[in-house]
């Protein structure tokens, strides 16, 4: 079963020098998007964040979009619960 540790983070296309993102498509067709950086619901992140985020190990909480619903400030275990609930 896939878990948070299996996500591959890359530069976020909307802010390539300061934010990161990873995507995962489940067998049921649903897609998970995990992002962090300035202007995003992550920590570090938010409107006051000016620092660049280069790797996921620098992030405590992530912004997650799953099934067209955005939820902010999710930790790794919260994201793992999404994997567990959607693996076939």
C-alpha positions as CSV (number, residue, x, y, z in Angstrom):
1,X,0.0,0.0,0.0
2,X,1.2,3.5,-0.8
3,X,1.9,5.9,2.0
4,X,3.1,9.5,2.5
5,X,6.7,8.3,2.2
6,X,6.0,7.1,-1.3
7,X,5.1,10.6,-2.6
8,X,7.6,12.2,-4.9
9,X,7.8,15.9,-4.4
10,X,8.7,18.4,-7.1
11,X,8.7,22.1,-7.5
12,X,5.2,23.6,-7.6
13,X,4.5,25.0,-11.1
14,X,2.8,28.1,-9.7
15,X,5.8,29.0,-7.4
16,X,8.7,26.8,-8.6
17,X,11.4,28.4,-6.5
18,X,9.5,28.5,-3.2
19,X,6.8,25.7,-3.1
20,X,6.6,21.9,-3.5
21,X,3.9,19.5,-4.6
22,X,3.2,15.8,-5.1
23,X,0.3,14.0,-6.8
24,X,-1.0,10.4,-6.5
25,X,-3.7,8.8,-8.5
26,X,-5.6,5.9,-6.8
27,X,-6.9,2.9,-8.6
28,X,-10.4,4.2,-8.0
29,X,-9.5,7.2,-10.2
30,X,-9.4,9.8,-7.4
31,X,-6.4,12.0,-7.2
32,X,-4.5,13.3,-4.1
33,X,-2.5,16.5,-4.3
34,X,-0.2,17.5,-1.5
35,X,1.4,21.0,-1.5
36,X,3.4,23.3,0.8
37,X,4.8,26.8,0.5
38,X,4.1,30.5,0.7
39,X,0.4,31.3,0.2
40,X,-0.7,27.7,0.9
41,X,-2.4,26.1,3.9
42,X,0.8,24.6,5.2
43,X,3.4,25.1,7.9
44,X,5.6,26.6,7.1
45,X,3.5,28.4,4.6
46,X,0.6,30.8,4.6
47,X,0.5,34.5,3.6
48,X,3.3,35.6,5.9
49,X,5.8,33.0,4.7
50,X,8.6,34.3,2.7
51,X,11.0,31.4,2.9
52,X,11.5,28.9,0.1
53,X,10.5,25.3,0.8
54,X,12.7,22.9,-1.1
55,X,11.9,19.5,0.4
56,X,9.1,17.8,2.3
57,X,11.3,17.2,5.3
58,X,11.2,20.9,6.0
59,X,7.3,20.8,6.3
60,X,5.3,20.0,9.4
61,X,1.8,20.4,7.9
62,X,0.6,20.3,4.3
63,X,-2.3,21.6,2.2
64,X,-4.2,18.6,0.7
65,X,-6.7,18.4,-2.1
66,X,-8.6,15.1,-2.4
67,X,-11.8,14.4,-4.3
68,X,-12.0,18.2,-5.2
69,X,-11.9,19.2,-1.5
70,X,-9.1,21.3,-0.1
71,X,-8.0,20.8,3.5
72,X,-5.2,22.7,5.1
73,X,-2.6,21.9,7.8
74,X,-2.6,18.1,7.4
75,X,0.2,16.1,8.9
76,X,1.8,13.0,7.5
77,X,-0.5,10.6,9.5
78,X,-3.6,12.5,8.2
79,X,-2.4,11.9,4.7
80,X,-1.7,8.3,5.4
81,X,-5.3,7.9,6.5
82,X,-6.4,9.1,3.0
83,X,-4.2,6.4,1.5
84,X,-5.6,3.7,3.8
85,X,-9.2,4.7,3.1
86,X,-8.8,4.6,-0.7
87,X,-6.5,1.7,-1.5
88,X,-8.4,-1.2,-3.1
